[in-house]
Amino acid sequence: MVWGPPVWAARGATALRAARLALRDRRPAAAVLAARELAFAVEQRRGFPLPARWVRVGGRAFLDPTIPGSPSPAFDRFLEGELERISPTGSGRPPLHLAILAVTRRCPLRCQHCSDWDLLGAEEALPVGEIVGIAQALSGLGVCHLELTGGEPMLRLDAVEAVARSLGPRVDVWVLTSGVGLDPRSAGRLREAGVVGTMVSLDHWDPARHDAFRGVKGTFARATEGARAAAAAGLVVALSLTATRGIHADDLARLVRLGRDLGVGFLRILEPRAVGRWAGQDVTLRPQEVDLLMRFARTTNSRASDLPIVELPALTQRTVGCFGAGDRYLFVDAEGAVHACPFCRAPAGSALGGGLPDAVARLRARGCHAFPDASPVRIGWAAAGAVAATPSAPSPTVPS
């Protein structure tokens, strides 16, 4: 974790790199304006302030677990995509940025919140070659950050390795895992194949409560040991928490401290959705719980410390709008069907047989139904102007 002058230097290098990339396809005046907006209006487009610290792994700086680390070819592609949104050079829609791709239907857990509950099975729907083909097609549409999920993707390590090797440095590949199958040996294989990071699910600091939520005893130990192994192997490591009703500030403080002790760089906090195993249930967080999460993320990220950076998609969704539904990202399930995101299931088409571009177009036409006030595609100051002011409130306790 770095803060202070190293972060300022990284931001300056990003601005300079953006200017150079902008000059490739734009006149000097337009290039300067586009690079300036990218560098200085990023907080308006994200909907919340940049963190005061960055994660440094393997000579690369990571601002967010969904943005490629810099410097790298993948980060250059991310910058080019953002520049295209700010100052378009063509008549087409801006490129995708991120995709979530399921590589397996298998999982040994019985998680309370599983969004894939109805799709889990013992047989795989797609061979490795077709999964690789989907990943390459996503890259062709601009994806520079790819998250591999399942089921449990570590149960299909051969597919994970094949995808990472096929994409190379133009795409940062992450694995979203419960920790099952993640150990020093498999973490080394991930790193050797070119995987950049792992997102390990950890839904409570208390082992018994985490195991109960995941439906299998010993899951907490596998998750924490897997996170340590991934960090030791040189991977960027994040924890993923699904916040549920009744969550307290102390729970967040304990979990973020645990992440620091495990060598974790990020903590992703997701809100519950009534899909999959939770379909038909009222699991939506109450206003005070949403407020707690938002204040915790803002306060934790504003300080120079060795704590993990908090990623809270709700901050963006509630201020700028959702980036799913083919705007910046989408989800492809283990059968190749294309959806707005893992929690908004309504197939827009298939990623197989060359159908991905049409599916993306359908998603963009639909927009996000969970956050209907969001424009299907936000470009430049259109996003900045949509930022809503949020009232100030006392900050929750942030651990030191």
C-alpha positions in Angstrom: 0.0 0.0 0.0 1.4 3.4 -1.0 0.2 7.0 -0.3 1.5 10.5 -0.4 4.2 11.3 -3.1 4.1 7.9 -4.8 0.3 8.3 -5.4 0.8 11.8 -6.7 3.5 10.6 -9.0 1.3 7.7 -10.3 -1.5 10.2 -11.0 0.8 12.5 -12.9 2.1 9.5 -14.9 -1.4 8.5 -15.7 -2.3 12.0 -16.9 0.8 12.1 -19.1 0.1 8.7 -20.6 -3.5 9.7 -21.3 -2.3 12.8 -23.2 0.1 10.7 -25.3 -2.7 8.2 -26.1 -5.2 10.9 -26.9 -2.8 12.5 -29.4 -2.7 9.3 -31.5 -6.2 9.9 -32.9 -7.1 13.5 -32.1 -6.0 16.9 -32.9 -3.7 18.5 -30.2 -6.4 20.8 -28.8 -9.0 18.0 -28.5 -6.4 15.6 -27.1 -5.4 18.0 -24.4 -9.0 18.6 -23.4 -9.8 14.9 -23.3 -6.7 14.1 -21.3 -7.5 16.9 -18.9 -11.0 15.7 -18.3 -9.9 12.1 -17.8 -7.3 13.2 -15.2 -9.2 15.8 -13.3 -12.9 14.9 -13.7 -12.4 11.2 -12.8 -14.1 11.7 -9.4 -17.2 13.1 -11.0 -17.4 10.2 -13.5 -16.9 7.6 -10.7 -19.4 9.3 -8.4 -17.1 9.4 -5.4 -13.6 10.6 -4.5 -10.4 8.7 -5.4 -8.8 6.8 -2.6 -5.9 8.5 -0.8 -3.7 5.4 -1.3 -3.1 2.8 -4.1 -2.1 -0.8 -4.0 1.3 -1.7 -5.5 2.0 -5.2 -6.6 4.6 -6.5 -9.0 5.8 -3.0 -10.0 2.2 -1.9 -10.9 -0.1 0.5 -9.1 -3.8 -0.4 -8.7 -6.4 2.2 -7.9 -9.4 0.0 -7.9 -10.0 -3.8 -8.3 -11.9 -3.2 -11.5 -9.2 -1.1 -13.2 -6.1 -2.6 -14.7 -2.9 -1.8 -12.9 -0.5 0.7 -14.4 1.7 0.7 -16.3 0.6 -2.1 -18.6 -1.0 -2.7 -22.0 -4.3 -3.4 -20.2 -4.2 0.0 -18.5 -3.5 1.7 -21.8 -6.6 0.1 -23.2 -8.6 1.3 -20.2 -7.4 4.8 -20.8 -8.2 4.6 -24.5 -11.7 3.5 -23.7 -12.3 6.3 -21.3 -10.9 8.8 -23.8 -13.3 7.5 -26.4 -16.2 8.2 -24.0 -14.9 11.7 -23.4 -13.9 12.6 -27.0 -15.2 10.1 -29.5 -13.2 9.4 -32.6 -15.7 7.1 -34.3 -19.4 6.7 -34.8 -19.7 3.5 -32.7 -20.5 3.1 -29.0 -17.6 3.3 -26.6 -15.8 0.0 -25.9 -16.6 -2.3 -23.0 -14.3 -2.1 -20.0 -15.0 -5.1 -17.8 -16.7 -8.4 -18.1 -17.6 -11.2 -15.7 -17.4 -14.7 -17.2 -18.5 -17.9 -15.5 -16.2 -20.8 -16.4 -18.0 -23.6 -14.5 -21.4 -24.7 -13.1 -19.8 -26.6 -10.2 -19.5 -25.5 -6.6 -19.1 -27.5 -3.4 -20.7 -24.8 -1.2 -24.3 -24.0 -0.4 -24.2 -20.2 0.0 -27.3 -18.5 1.3 -27.0 -15.7 -1.3 -26.0 -17.8 -4.4 -27.1 -16.0 -7.5 -26.3 -19.1 -9.6 -28.4 -21.5 -7.5 -30.6 -22.6 -10.4 -27.7 -23.2 -12.8 -25.3 -25.2 -10.6 -24.7 -28.7 -11.8 -22.2 -31.5 -12.1 -21.8 -31.3 -15.9 -20.1 -28.4 -17.7 -22.1 -26.7 -20.4 -19.2 -25.3 -22.3 -15.8 -26.9 -23.3 -12.6 -24.9 -22.5 -12.1 -23.9 -26.1 -15.5 -22.2 -26.3 -14.8 -20.3 -23.0 -11.5 -19.1 -24.4 -13.4 -18.0 -27.5 -15.9 -16.0 -25.5 -13.0 -14.3 -23.5 -11.3 -13.4 -26.8 -14.5 -12.0 -28.2 -15.0 -9.9 -25.1 -11.4 -8.6 -25.4 -12.2 -7.7 -29.0 -15.0 -5.4 -27.8 -12.6 -3.5 -25.5 -12.7 -5.5 -22.3 -9.4 -4.9 -20.5 -10.4 -6.3 -17.1 -12.0 -9.8 -17.0 -13.3 -11.5 -13.8 -13.7 -15.3 -14.0 -16.4 -16.7 -11.8 -18.6 -19.8 -11.5 -19.7 -21.8 -9.6 -16.3 -22.1 -8.1 -13.7 -21.3 -10.8 -10.9 -22.9 -9.0 -12.6 -26.3 -9.7 -11.8 -25.6 -13.3 -8.3 -24.4 -13.1 -7.5 -25.5 -16.6 -10.1 -23.2 -18.1 -8.8 -20.3 -15.9 -5.2 -20.9 -17.1 -6.3 -21.2 -20.7 -8.2 -17.9 -20.7 -5.4 -16.0 -19.0 -2.7 -17.4 -21.4 -4.8 -16.6 -24.4 -5.4 -13.0 -23.5 -1.9 -12.0 -22.3 -1.0 -8.6 -20.9 -3.8 -6.7 -22.9 -6.4 -7.9 -20.3 -6.0 -8.1 -16.5 -7.6 -11.4 -15.5 -9.0 -11.9 -12.0 -10.5 -15.0 -10.3 -13.6 -14.6 -8.1 -13.3 -17.5 -5.6 -14.6 -18.7 -2.2 -11.1 -19.9 -1.5 -11.9 -23.5 -2.2 -8.9 -24.9 -4.1 -6.8 -21.8 -3.6 -3.5 -22.8 -2.0 0.2 -22.1 -2.6 0.4 -24.5 -5.5 -2.7 -23.3 -7.3 -1.9 -19.7 -6.6 1.5 -20.2 -8.2 -0.2 -21.7 -11.3 -2.5 -18.7 -11.5 0.4 -16.3 -11.4 2.4 -18.3 -14.0 -0.6 -18.3 -16.4 -0.8 -14.6 -16.2 -3.7 -14.1 -13.8 -3.3 -10.7 -12.1 -5.6 -10.9 -9.0 -8.0 -12.9 -6.9 -11.2 -11.8 -5.2 -11.8 -14.1 -2.2 -15.3 -14.1 -0.7 -15.3 -13.5 3.1 -18.6 -12.5 4.5 -17.8 -12.2 8.2 -14.8 -11.8 10.5 -16.3 -14.6 12.7 -15.4 -18.1 11.3 -18.6 -19.7 12.5 -20.9 -17.0 11.0 -19.0 -17.1 7.7 -19.2 -20.8 7.5 -22.9 -20.8 8.3 -23.5 -18.2 5.5 -21.5 -20.4 3.1 -23.2 -23.6 4.1 -20.0 -25.7 4.7 -17.8 -25.8 7.8 -14.2 -24.9 7.3 -14.9 -22.4 4.5 -13.5 -19.4 6.5 -10.2 -21.2 7.0 -9.9 -22.0 3.3 -10.7 -18.4 2.4 -8.2 -16.8 4.7 -5.5 -19.4 3.9 -6.2 -18.9 0.2 -5.9 -15.1 0.4 -2.5 -15.5 2.2 -1.3 -17.9 -0.5 -2.4 -15.6 -3.3 -0.6 -12.6 -1.8 2.5 -14.7 -1.3 2.4 -15.7 -4.9 2.5 -12.1 -6.1 -1.2 -11.7 -7.0 -3.3 -8.7 -6.1 -5.8 -9.8 -3.5 -9.2 -8.5 -2.6 -11.9 -9.7 -0.2 -15.5 -9.7 -1.2 -18.3 -9.1 1.4 -22.0 -9.5 0.8 -23.5 -7.1 3.3 -26.7 -8.3 4.9 -29.3 -6.8 7.2 -28.0 -6.2 10.7 -24.5 -5.3 9.6 -22.7 -3.0 12.1 -19.8 -0.6 11.9 -17.8 -3.0 14.1 -18.2 -5.8 11.6 -16.8 -3.6 8.9 -13.9 -2.5 11.0 -13.0 -6.0 12.0 -13.1 -7.3 8.5 -11.0 -4.5 7.0 -8.4 -5.1 9.8 -8.4 -8.8 9.0 -7.9 -8.0 5.3 -4.8 -5.9 6.2 -3.4 -8.8 8.2 -3.9 -11.2 5.3 -2.0 -8.9 2.9 -5.2 -7.8 1.1 -5.3 -4.7 -1.0 -9.0 -4.2 -1.5 -12.4 -4.9 0.1 -15.4 -5.1 -2.2 -18.7 -4.7 -0.5 -21.8 -5.9 -2.4 -25.4 -5.3 -1.5 -27.8 -8.3 -1.4 -30.1 -8.9 -4.4 -33.3 -11.1 -4.4 -32.0 -13.5 -7.1 -30.9 -17.1 -7.3 -31.4 -18.7 -3.8 -32.7 -15.4 -2.4 -35.3 -15.1 -5.2 -38.7 -13.8 -3.8 -37.2 -12.8 -0.4 -37.0 -9.3 1.0 -33.2 -9.0 1.5 -32.8 -5.3 0.5 -30.7 -3.3 2.9 -32.4 -0.7 5.0 -31.6 3.0 4.5 -29.5 3.2 7.6 -27.4 0.2 6.5 -26.8 1.6 3.0 -25.8 4.9 4.6 -23.4 3.0 6.9 -21.7 1.3 4.0 -21.4 4.5 2.0 -19.9 6.5 4.9 -17.6 3.7 5.8 -16.2 3.5 2.2 -15.7 7.3 1.9 -14.1 7.6 5.3 -11.8 4.6 5.0 -10.6 5.5 1.6 -9.9 9.1 2.5 -7.1 8.3 4.8 -3.4 7.4 4.3 -3.1 4.0 6.0 -2.3 0.4 5.4 -5.9 -0.7 5.4 -7.5 -2.2 2.3 -9.2 0.2 -0.1 -12.9 -0.2 0.0 -14.8 -0.7 -3.3 -18.5 -0.1 -3.0 -20.4 -0.3 -6.3 -23.4 1.3 -4.6 -21.5 4.6 -4.4 -21.4 4.8 -8.2 -24.8 3.3 -8.7 -26.5 5.8 -6.5 -24.7 8.9 -7.8 -23.6 8.4 -11.4 -25.6 5.3 -12.3 -24.9 1.6 -12.9 -22.1 0.8 -15.3 -23.6 -2.6 -16.2 -26.0 -3.6 -18.9 -23.3 -3.3 -21.6 -22.4 0.3 -20.6 -19.0 -0.5 -19.2 -19.5 -4.2 -18.2 -21.7 -7.3 -18.5 -22.0 -10.9 -17.4 -21.7 -14.1 -19.3 -23.0 -17.2 -17.5 -21.7 -20.7 -17.7 -23.9 -21.5 -20.6 -22.8 -18.6 -22.7 -25.9 -16.4 -22.1 -25.2 -12.6 -21.8 -26.8 -10.7 -19.0 -26.7 -7.1 -17.6 -24.8 -8.3 -14.5 -24.7 -11.4 -12.2 -27.7 -10.0 -10.3 -29.9 -8.8 -13.2 -30.6 -12.0 -15.1 -32.5 -11.7 -18.4 -30.6 -13.1 -21.4 -29.9 -10.6 -24.1 -28.5 -13.2 -26.4 -25.6 -15.7 -26.6 -21.9 -15.0 -26.6 -21.4 -18.1 -28.8 -21.3 -18.2 -32.5 -20.4 -14.5 -33.0 -23.6 -13.3 -31.2 -21.8 -11.2 -28.6 -22.0 -7.8 -30.4 -25.8 -8.1 -30.9 -26.2 -9.1 -27.3 -24.3 -6.0 -26.1 -26.4 -3.8 -28.3 -29.6 -5.2 -26.8 -28.3 -4.7 -23.3 -27.4 -1.1 -24.0 -30.8 -0.5 -25.5 -32.5 -1.9 -22.3 -30.3 0.0 -19.8 -30.3 -0.9 -16.1 -33.7 -1.8 -14.6 -32.3 -1.8 -11.0 -31.1 1.8 -11.4 -33.5 3.2 -14.1 -32.4 6.8 -13.6 -29.0 5.9 -15.1 -28.4 6.7 -18.8 -27.6 3.5 -20.8 -24.3 5.0 -21.8 -22.7 8.0 -20.0 -20.0 9.9 -21.8 -17.8 12.6 -20.5 -19.5 15.5 -18.7 -22.9 13.7 -19.1 -21.8 11.5 -16.3 -20.2 14.3 -14.3 -23.4 16.4 -14.5 -25.4 13.5 -13.1 -23.6 13.4 -9.8 -26.0 14.0 -6.9 -24.9 15.8 -3.8 -25.2 13.5 -0.7 -25.9 15.0 2.7 -23.1 14.9 5.2 -23.4 12.6 8.2 -21.2 11.5 11.1 -18.6 8.9 9.9 -18.6 5.4 11.4 -15.6 4.3 13.3 -12.7 3.5 11.0 -10.0 1.2 12.4 -6.4 2.3 12.6 
